[in-house]
Amino acid sequence: MVSIRIPTQLRTLTGGASEVSVEGTTVGEALTALDTAHPGFAERLYDESGALRRFVNVFLAEDDIRFLSGVDSPVTDGQTISIVPAVAGG
């Protein structure tokens, strides 16, 4: 099992849960399992081409998956994935 930390603005999809456990051997599989268990995540995380949206950051432990293997980054039992929406402002 992999834990996925859910940002406040997406917790309506998980019934208020801040963390959800799913199965998956890659970040992409875990995110797909999240959307299967709690429909609505895929359209918020991915653009029409199937790539992660620019304003969505996904971390595996403390590492941004963009600097790993993206959604193909392998995960092991007990790891945590965090979905972190980008914050704009200035």
GISULGI-V516897 format. One record per pair of residues at least 4 apart in sequence whose ideal C-beta (glycine too) atoms are under 6 Angstrom apart, sorted by the first residue. I is the first residue (numbers start at 1). J is the second residue. Records with the same first field share a line. If there is no record, write none. Layout:
I: J / J
This chain:
1: 21 / 77
2: 22 / 24 / 30 / 75 / 79
3: 19 / 21 / 80
4: 20 / 34 / 81
5: 19 / 82
6: 10 / 11 / 14 / 18
7: 83 / 85
11: 16
13: 38 / 40
14: 20 / 38
22: 30 / 33 / 34
23: 33
24: 29 / 30 / 33
25: 29
26: 72 / 74
27: 60 / 65 / 71 / 73 / 81
28: 71
30: 75 / 81
34: 41
35: 41 / 42
41: 45
42: 46
45: 56
46: 50
47: 51 / 53
52: 56
55: 86
57: 84 / 86
58: 65 / 83
59: 64 / 82
60: 65 / 73 / 81
63: 68
65: 70 / 73
68: 73
69: 73
75: 79
